[in-house]
């Protein structure tokens, strides 16, 4: 999607993932706030940290 702007493939995919995740999290945050179930927000944040840690450990091998 952004290959014409960013020549580095890894950075391009990371940027695309960041954009899609930010949009998805924004939509989910509004829904969670409206439904008054903020404990799910803490769960999502810790899940994101775990996902980032797994990805970093697999890339750094």
C-alpha positions in Angstrom: 0.0 0.0 0.0 2.7 2.5 0.9 5.5 0.9 -1.1 5.8 4.0 -3.4 6.5 6.2 -0.4 8.7 3.9 1.8 11.2 1.8 -0.1 12.2 -0.4 3.0 9.8 -3.3 3.0 9.9 -3.9 6.8 9.3 -0.2 7.6 6.5 -0.1 5.1 4.7 -3.0 6.7 5.2 -1.7 10.2 3.8 1.7 9.1 0.7 0.1 7.5 0.2 -2.0 10.7 0.5 1.1 12.8 -2.1 2.9 10.7 -4.6 0.0 10.8 -4.1 -0.6 14.5 -4.6 3.0 15.4 -7.9 3.3 13.4 -9.1 0.0 14.9 -8.2 1.0 18.5 -9.9 4.4 18.1 -13.1 2.8 16.9 -13.0 0.2 19.7 -12.2 2.8 22.3 -15.3 4.8 21.4 -17.5 1.7 21.6 -16.0 0.5 24.9 -16.4 4.0 26.4 -20.0 4.2 25.3 -20.8 0.7 26.7 -19.0 1.6 30.0 -16.8 -1.5 30.1 -13.5 0.2 30.6 -11.9 -3.0 32.0 -11.6 -4.3 28.5 -9.4 -1.4 27.7 -6.8 -2.6 30.2 -7.0 -6.1 28.7 -6.5 -4.8 25.2 -3.5 -2.7 26.3 -1.8 -5.7 28.0 -2.6 -7.9 25.0 -0.9 -5.3 22.7 2.2 -5.3 24.9 2.4 -9.1 24.7 2.0 -9.1 21.0 4.7 -6.5 20.6 7.0 -8.5 22.8 6.5 -11.7 20.9 7.1 -9.9 17.6 10.3 -8.3 18.9 11.6 -11.6 20.2 10.9 -13.3 16.8 12.6 -10.6 14.8 15.7 -10.3 17.0 16.6 -14.0 16.8 
